[in-house]
């Protein structure tokens, strides 16, 4: 399936691997084949996360199933060594200042959360 993803011109899979640590790479690629419009949001999300969390984090990307709706989504996990209260404050600012203003169709496919070291 990875070879199919490489044929899609709007996806720069090498670039994605430079931004995120991919968990179960092939699942991520397969997901993006079906929802390739998300690639630009993933690039922007990484830039925003880097702005709010700076060098205190590593950013992971994986496909997960949302148990509430039994549908797959991309999970962006911000793996940080910040104190939990500081990390949650930064995530809240990221949500208010950027994420909640992105189109609903992107927010239905991507979840951003914290993961502590």
Buried (B, 14 or more C-beta within 10 A) or exposed (E): EEEEBEEBEEBBBEEBEEBBEBBEBEBBBBBBBEBBEBBEBBBBBBEBBBEBBEEBBBBBBBBBEEEEEEEBBBBBBBBBEBEEEEBEEBBEEBEEEBBEEBEEEBBEBBBBEBBEE
